[in-house]
Amino acid sequence: MSTSTRFALLAAAGLALTLTACGHSSTAHSAMASAPASVSAAPSDGGMPGMDHMAPGTGLSATEDGYGLTAEAATLPAGRPTPYRFTVTGQSGKPVTDFTVEQTKRMHFYAIRSDLTGFQHVHPTMAANGTWTAGLAALTPGSWRMFASFTPVSGKDVVLSLPVTVPGTATKTPLPAAAGSTEVDGYTVTVTGDPMAGMTGPLNVTVAKAGKPVTDLQPYLGTYAHLTAFHEGDAAFAHLHPVTEATGDRGGPDLAFHADLPTSGNWRLFLQFQTGGTLHTAVVTLPVA
């Protein structure tokens, strides 16, 4: 479902919401460590149709609605940029090469560490044979999960994922306590809202600097910010959709999101916004009842 269609549906339902989030593109193309036999999951008829945070429901499956995710490697090196190569297959088992543009991209790709301290959001490139390459920045040792978020021409948003191990001594960092605001690069980002698990509701964000509202947010991925959330414990995925499109070259300080978090517990929010040509990522822990 396209962003513009989603906005129309929200308006028809009488919803008035505010929010946005997502990540940065990467162009790193360093050599990958020796790849073992491909990592794959055969497509199945299982899964739930719907938004890109459903796979089926949390993005934690490698198959959904007949689509499957396969990758060249289940292990990636630590400490240096590396490419992650993967393919999306259809019901026939053949690579899918036709995707709908969603928030200005045909594919959104996320790498998240199991303790939610490592986060990357990149926009991979696809070869003619359907193989995607996501250029990842250096990864720290530990367990990671790679998420591919896309919209096939059928119109259904899909998220698939596979685990990845990064060898080395891994140190688990406790999740920071829940907070209503956070600081990044001199900006104060405040999140308000009381989302309930499995229920749709508004989530609002404001951006300030030196105590003054920020009004020079630049368009990023078709909006003024992009928001992604991951669940503590299992790293379940949720993409919180923006309510309004970017209509000019300046936006803020208020951002509105359509929040639908499938399970209760702590969620780590990654809000990405751009000012002066620089992408900022604000991170905050949000409890969900």
N, C-alpha and C positions, 0 to 999 in steps of 0.2 A: 504494500500500500504506500503510495507516495505521500510526502509530507503535506502537500497542498490538499490532497483528499482527506488526510487525517484531520486537518484543521477544520474542513467543512463539516465532518462528522461531529467533531467536538462542539462546533457552534450549534449544530442542529440539536444536540443533546442539552444545550443550555449551560455548558460548562464554561467557567471563566477561570483560567489557570495561568500560571507564569513560571517558566523554567527552561533550561537548556544545558546540554553537555556533550563532550567527546574528546578526541585526542589529536595528535600531530602526525603528519606524514613523515616517512623516513626514506632516505635514499642510500643507506649503507648497503654495500654489496661485497663485504669481505667473504673470504672462502669459508665454507662450512666444514666442520669436522667430518671424517669419514662416515658416510651414511650407511646404516644397516639396512636390512630388508625393509621395504616400505611399511609404514604403520597405517593401518586402514580399518575401516568398519564397513561391512557390506550394507548397502541401502536396505531399508525395511519398509513395511507398510505402516509401522507404528508411528507414534508421535502425535502431537496436537497441532492443528493449524493455528496461525495467529501471528502475534507480534514477534519481533526479533529477539525477545528475551524468553521465548518459549522453545525449548529443544530437548525434551518436551516439557516446557514450563520453566526451565532454569538454564538452558544452554549447556548442560553438562553431558549431553549425549553426542556421539559422533554420527548419529543418523536421525533424520526427521522427515516425515512426509515423502519418503522415497529418495531423499537426498543423503549422500554420505560424504564424509570427509576423510581423505587419505593424505599421508605426509611421507616424505622421504626418510625422516629420522625421528626417533623418539628421544634422542640425546643431542644436546647442543653444547658447545664449549663455553666456558666461563671467561669473563674478562675481556672480551673483544667483540666488536660488531660481527654479526653473522647473518646470513640469509636463512629463512625458513621457507621451504618449498612445499606446496600442498596443492591438492586438486579436489574440486567438488564434483562428485559423480551423481548422475540421475538414476532413474529406475532401471534404465538399460545397462547400468554399470559403466557407461561411457562418460568422459568428462563433459561437464556443462560449460559452455562458452558464451552463453547469452544471458546477461544480467540487466536488471533495471537500475537506473541511477537513483540512489537514495541519499539525501543530504549531500549532493554533488558528487558522490562516489559510487562506483559499482561494487566495491567491497570495502568493508571496515574490518580491520583485524586488530585483536587485542591480545597482549601477553600479560598474564597476571601471576605473580608469585603466590604460593599457597598461603602465606601469612599476610597477603595483601599489601606488602611493602613495595614490591616491584610492580610497575605498571607501564605499559607502552601501548599506544594506539597509533597504528600506521595504516597507510593505504597502499596495498601491494599492487604490483603490476602483473598482468596476465600474458603469457606467451600464446602463440597461435594454437598450440595443442591443449590449452586449458590449464596448464601449470601456472600457479600463482607463486610469486616470490615476494615475501615480506622482509624488508631489510630491517633487522632488529639491532638496536644499540646493545652494548655489552650487558650480559646477564650475570647475576650473582648465583653462586651455587645454591641448589635446593630444588624443590618441586615446583614446576610451573604448569600453567594450562594455557593453550593457544585457542582463541575463539575466532571463528570466521562468521561475520554477520553480513548477510546479503539478501537481496530480493530477486527471486527468479522472475521470468517473464509471466509466470502464472499469477503474480501479484502478491503472493504470501511472503511475508518476511520470515527468514529462517536464521537461526544461530546454531552452529555446530562447533564442537571443541574436541581437542585431544590433549592428553598429558604429555609433558616433556620433562626430562631430568637433566639438570645441569650439574655435572660432577664437581666435587670439592667439598670442603668443610662448610656445612650450612648452619647458620645461626638464626634461630627463629626469633622474630621481634614481636612482642605482645602488641595487640591492636590498641592504638591510642583510644582513650576514653571518649565517649560521645560528647560533642560540643556543638554549640549553635553557630560558631564562627571559627574562622581560621585565617592565618596570614600567609601570603605568598608574594614575593617580589615587591614588597611594600604595599600591597593591596589587602584590604580586609574583605573577606567574603562571608556573608551571613546567610544561613539557611533557615527558613521557617516553614512549618507544616507538621502535621501529625498523621503521617501515613499509617494505614492499617493493612496488615498482610492480606493479600488477595483482593483488595478493594482499590478502586480508582479514586484518586484524590489529587488536589493541587499541592505542589511543592514550589516555594518561592525563594529566589536568590537575589540578594542585593550586593553590589560591588562599590566599595569606597576606597579612597586613598587620602591619607592625612586628615581623616575625619570628614572629607567632602565626597559627595556622590560622584561616581565616575560616569561620564556621558560620552566618552570617546572609544567605546568598544567597537572594534572593527568586525565586519562580517566574517564569519568562520563557518565553513560547511553549510552555507545558506542561512545561518542564524547568527546570533551574537554570542553564543556559547554552546557547548556540547557537554552532556552529562551522561556518565556511565556509572553503574553501581555493581559492587560484588559483595556477596554474602560471607560473613565470617564463618569459618569452619569448612565449607565445601566450595567456596569461590563461585557459587551460583551467580549467573549474569543477569543484569537488568539494564536496558537502555531506556533512560527517561526522556521521552520525546519533547522537544520544544513546542510551545504553543503558537508562537508567532515567528514569521519569517523576517529576515533582515530586509528592511525597505530602504535603507540609506547607508551611507558610509560611517555613521556614528550611531551608537546605541547605548543603552544603560540608563540609570543604574539598576533598574529592576528587570529581572528575568523570570519567566514563568515556564514550568514544566508539568507535563502530564505524568504523574507518578503511579505506577502499578507494580508494587514489589510483592512477589508471590509468597514469600515466607517471612515469619517473624524472626527477630534477632537483630544483631548489629549488621548494618550495611556500610561499606566504605564507599563514599561518593568521590568521584574524580570529575571535577568541573574544569573545562578548558575554555579559555577565552583569550582574545588577542587584542593588544594595544600597541601602537607604534611599530607594527610589523613583528612583534615578539609574542610567542604563544606562552601563556601561563597555565599551570595546572594546580588548582587548589584542591586539597584533599581533606575530607572531614568524615567522622564516624556518625552515622544516624541510626538511632534505635527504632525498631519497628515492632509494634505490639501485635 
